[in-house]
Amino acid sequence: MPDKDVVLAKVATIQRCLAQIRDVTSLDPARLYDGYRAMAMDAEREKEAAEWCDALSRGAIDEAR
């Protein structure tokens, strides 16, 4: 069973994406592509943040050795 905190974090991410889509498109179907791009940028930022955290944690582990 997934950890409750992990699930809640994923739900929060989805909610942020949906809010950003709403803000960008004003719920106008003609502007849906702009919403998709906004969501993709948000996911890319999240991926980059995870990569930074991984790199920093590896650096801390290497320093401890």
Buried (B, 14 or more C-beta within 10 A) or exposed (E): EEEEEEEEEEEEEEEEBEEBBEEBBEEEEEEEEBBBEBBEEBEEEEEEEEEEEEEEEEEEEEEEE
